[in-house]
Every structure is written in C-alpha cells, then in structure tokens.
Amino acid sequence: MRILRGTGGALLWVLAAVLGLVAVVLSVTIVLAPVGIPLFLLARRLFGVAVRLMMPRSVTHPVSESKKSLSKAGKEARKSGQQARAAGTKTLRKARKLR
C-alpha cells in the first residue's frame, strides 16, 4: 500500500509540475493570463496533494493518529490496572488467611 501511495504521489507530482509549467507559459501572455492563473493555483494544490500522498499517515493526519494511540494506551492502562487490582485482592486474601 505504501508503494502504491508513493507511486501515485510521484505521478501526481509530475502532473502538477507539467501543469505549473503550462500555467506559467499561459500567464506570460497577457491575453491568456485569466486561464493561466487558475491553472497555476490548481497545480499548486496538486503539489500539496502529491506531497501528502508520499508522507506517512501519522504526518498527514496527526490528530486522528494521536487519538488512536491514546485510546490504545488507555486500554492498556485499564488492563494493567485491572491486573494490579486482581493481584492486590489476591495478596489481601492471603494476608487475611495468615491472621
């Protein structure tokens, strides 16, 4: 999956570069500047999408990834707390029997 995302990002980056070059050429001519400027903005947006495709998910979506890691840590903490409570209860029962 990572290779597929990287390849898609690279192809999109090349497309954005070509589109940006066409936009610059169109913007140089005064008559076609209204076409070149929006095309340049589209190329800029495509560059951003291409870079996000090449980055790992934890970099592009830090909030959702931190929520996942925090929920996992919470589950692990809850589980270890239950194990500690069970061990403490067991120790307390042993101590009561020794009295």
C-alpha positions as CSV (number, residue, x, y, z in Angstrom):
1,M,0.0,0.0,0.0
2,R,2.9,2.3,0.8
3,I,4.5,1.7,-2.6
4,L,1.2,2.4,-4.3
5,R,0.7,5.7,-2.5
6,G,4.3,6.7,-3.2
7,T,3.9,5.9,-6.9
8,G,0.6,7.8,-7.1
9,G,2.2,10.8,-5.3
10,A,5.1,10.8,-7.7
11,L,2.9,10.7,-10.7
12,L,0.7,13.4,-9.4
13,W,3.8,15.5,-8.6
14,V,5.0,15.1,-12.2
15,L,1.5,16.1,-13.5
16,A,1.5,19.1,-11.2
17,A,4.9,20.2,-12.5
18,V,3.8,20.0,-16.1
19,L,0.6,21.8,-15.3
20,G,2.5,24.5,-13.5
21,L,4.9,24.9,-16.4
22,V,1.9,25.3,-18.8
23,A,0.3,27.8,-16.4
24,V,3.5,29.9,-16.3
25,V,3.7,29.9,-20.1
26,L,0.0,30.9,-20.3
27,S,0.4,33.6,-17.7
28,V,3.3,35.2,-19.6
29,T,1.0,36.0,-22.5
30,I,-1.3,38.8,-21.4
31,V,-4.3,37.5,-23.3
32,L,-4.2,34.1,-21.7
33,A,-3.4,35.2,-18.2
34,P,-7.0,34.6,-16.9
35,V,-6.6,31.0,-17.9
36,G,-3.0,30.6,-16.6
37,I,-3.6,32.0,-13.1
38,P,-6.3,29.5,-12.0
39,L,-4.3,26.7,-13.7
40,F,-1.3,27.7,-11.6
41,L,-3.4,27.6,-8.4
42,L,-4.6,24.1,-9.4
43,A,-1.0,23.0,-10.0
44,R,-0.1,24.3,-6.5
45,R,-2.9,22.4,-4.9
46,L,-1.9,19.2,-6.8
47,F,1.7,19.6,-5.4
48,G,0.2,19.7,-1.9
49,V,-1.8,16.5,-2.5
50,A,1.2,14.7,-4.0
51,V,3.3,15.5,-1.0
52,R,0.6,14.4,1.4
53,L,0.4,11.1,-0.5
54,M,4.1,10.5,-0.2
55,M,4.1,11.2,3.6
56,P,3.2,8.6,6.2
57,R,-0.3,8.8,7.7
58,S,0.9,9.9,11.1
59,V,2.4,13.1,9.5
60,T,-0.6,13.9,7.3
61,H,-3.3,13.1,10.0
62,P,-1.6,13.8,13.4
63,V,-4.8,14.3,15.3
64,S,-6.5,11.1,14.3
65,E,-3.3,9.1,14.8
66,S,-2.8,10.6,18.3
67,K,-6.4,9.7,19.2
68,K,-5.7,6.1,18.1
69,S,-2.5,5.9,20.1
70,L,-4.1,7.5,23.1
71,S,-7.1,5.1,23.0
72,K,-4.7,2.1,22.8
73,A,-2.7,3.4,25.7
74,G,-5.9,3.9,27.7
75,K,-6.9,0.3,27.0
76,E,-3.5,-1.0,28.1
77,A,-3.6,1.2,31.2
78,R,-7.1,-0.1,32.1
79,K,-6.0,-3.7,31.5
80,S,-2.9,-3.3,33.7
81,G,-5.0,-1.6,36.4
82,Q,-7.4,-4.5,36.4
83,Q,-4.5,-6.9,36.7
84,A,-2.9,-5.0,39.5
85,R,-6.3,-4.9,41.3
86,A,-6.7,-8.6,40.9
87,A,-3.1,-9.2,42.2
88,G,-3.8,-6.8,45.2
89,T,-7.0,-8.6,46.0
90,K,-5.2,-12.0,45.9
91,T,-2.5,-10.7,48.2
92,L,-5.0,-9.2,50.6
93,R,-6.9,-12.6,50.8
94,K,-3.6,-14.4,51.6
95,A,-2.8,-11.8,54.3
96,R,-6.2,-12.3,55.9
97,K,-5.8,-16.1,56.0
98,L,-2.4,-15.7,57.8
99,R,-4.0,-13.8,60.7
